[in-house]
Each structure stands twice: as C-alpha cells, then as structure tokens.
Amino acid sequence: MTRIFSGVKPTGHLTLGNYLGAVRQWAEVDQYRADSLFSIVDLHALTVEHDPGRVRRLSRQAATLLLASGIDPERATVFVQSHVDEHARLSYLLECVATDGEMRRMIQYKEKAARERARGGSVRLSLLTYPVLMAADILAYRADEVPVGDDQTQHVELTRDLAERFNQRYGSTFVVPRATPPKVAARVMDLQDPTSKMGKSHEAGAGIVYLLDEPDVVRKKILRAVTDSGSEAVFDRAAKPGVSNLLEILAACRGGSPEALSGVYESYGALKADAAEAVVELLRPLQERHKELMADPSYVEEVLRRGAERAREMARPTVDGAYRAVGLLPAASSPQPVM
C-alpha cells in the first residue's frame, strides 16, 4: 500500500491556506487511499526564537484541528514529531550525507536568514539544517508520497537526493519519495497582500483567515480583502492577483475551478460576499468538532500517545538499518533475566 507522510509546523495558528492547501485533502482523500502519517513537526518550530509555552499550546491545538478536520486516528497515524526519537537519530546520519552547499541553496533558508539578520538577530544553525530533519521525517517511514504545497517541493527534491546518495553509498535503505502537490488551492494567498502566501507565522493577521476565527471575523477579513484595478472579476494571477485569490478560495470551498468562475461576477463586492459565506460554511463543522474535542483533552492525548507508538514501530527498523549500513556498532542487548 502506498505510504504518505506530511506534517504541520506549530509556529502559528492554522489557517484557511493550511486547510485548503493540505489538511482537507489529508482528511477527505489521502487517509482513505494510503497508509498515512500526519505529524505535528514541533522540532521544526525551534529553528527561530520561540516561546516554549506557545509551542506546546500550538502543538496541542494543531493536533486537535487535524482530528476536527476529519482525520481518523484509526485509519491514519497522528503523532508529535518529538515523541519519536528516530527523527533526530536519522537526521544526524543524513547531515553526514548532505553538503553545506545544498543547505545554503534552500530558498526558505535564504529568505528566513535574511529576515532574521535584518531585525538584528542571529541565524541558528538549525535553520540551515532543518531541511535534513525534514528529509529524516519522510525517509524514516519509507514514505512513497509527500503531499506538499509548491513552496516545499524543493525540500522534497533534497530528500530524494539524500535518499539516492545514501542508497548508492551504503546499500539500498530508503524509499525515494515523490512530492504530490494538491490540484486546487495549492497556495492560498494573503488577503491584504495577494502576492504572498497566507502564512500562519505572519505577524499581521488582517489578511489571514485562521481556522478558529469567529464567523463575523472571517466575513470582515474577506470583505476587506485587497482587490485590483478595474471591475472585471476574471481569473488572472499575474494581472489580478487579489481577485484571482478570491476566486481560488471560492472555488476550493464549493468545489470546482477558479477558471470556471472567471467573469461570472459583475462586481468585486458580490464575489467577496459569496467567498466570505463559503468560507464560514466550510469552517463551521470543523469548529464545532474542535469545540467538542477541547472538552475532552484526554482523548487527544491518547490519540497522540498511540500515534507515537505506531510511528516508532514503523520508523525504528529503517533507522536501525541505516545505522548498521553506515558502519555504526549495534548496541548490545540487555541480558534476559533468568527465571
């Protein structure tokens, strides 16, 4: 059976972009067609300055939202990355296969490092090496597919390169995965800056719809969305990024394509009103289920505990095999007690 791995990073509250671009497909499609692992990749949240308490809160919230979205823990493995030691164990081995040049060519490293330096901060080494940890996340489970948005495909390509290089040097150990980007709403853009991705870690939230925003807040944000010159509501990402973003959101919520909606609306106001109501209705059942789960935190904790156990059982043979392949001496087993 095809195996899928993907994850969410607890660096901010999950957004409409996260849901339409990834989580909904995990819940509605991927968990039914494949052996799926969905992880809260909390170690990745440590690559920049962070508040420890906030990381914990956002990790729990992300896990709860994955379950509220319809991911079934009896079908899919839902777990927290740091609960499975094999991620960190394998990451170091892959660092010994990766090169400095590969890391420094990563687009996200360049962008994030530049922002950190611009505000006078120091760039953590983990920001440079985290794509290797991401590769370990995937390769530890021998995943065939990695559902990602187009901003993460470079990291999956690196994962493929590292897997192939390791296999050539040390023998066949890893499955070489492939990226599988979603077909619709792969990248939902910021409502106030439609040339930028709707990111959960942005400081300003006026252009970001969060999954737990109240309906009136959702409506207000979408009705205030930046549009473009002219009055034609046509789908053209280059010439009309604001309108195209609204059409893409509306199409993703209702099903269909933004191209089919191009030219249907005679005013931007009507498009915004329909998009706002579509988003409110899309999020309503998710928010109701989230409220139910929040009333039973022990259930979420048990899901994560069992998910980590399953993930550990899947990852350990592959990671132990990688340790043997590179020449590391196996640890001696503890002697069995004499009965």
Secondary structure, DSSP 8 states (H G I E B T S, - for coil): --EEEEEE--SS--BHHHIIIIIHHIIIIIHHHSEEEEEE-GGGGGGS---HHHHHHHHHHHHHHHHHTT--TTTSEEEEGGG-THHHHHHHHHHTTS-HHHHHT-HHHHHHHHHHHHTT----HHHHHHHHHHHHHHHTTT-SEE---GGGHHHHHHHHHHHHHHHHHH-S-----EE---SS-SS-B-SS-TTSB--TT-S--TT--BTT--HHHHHHHHHT----SSS----BTTTBHHHHHHHHHHHHHHSS-HHHHTTT-S-HHHHHHHHHHHHHHHHHHHHHHHHHHHT-HHHHHHHHHHHHHHHHHHHHHHHHHHHHHTT------------
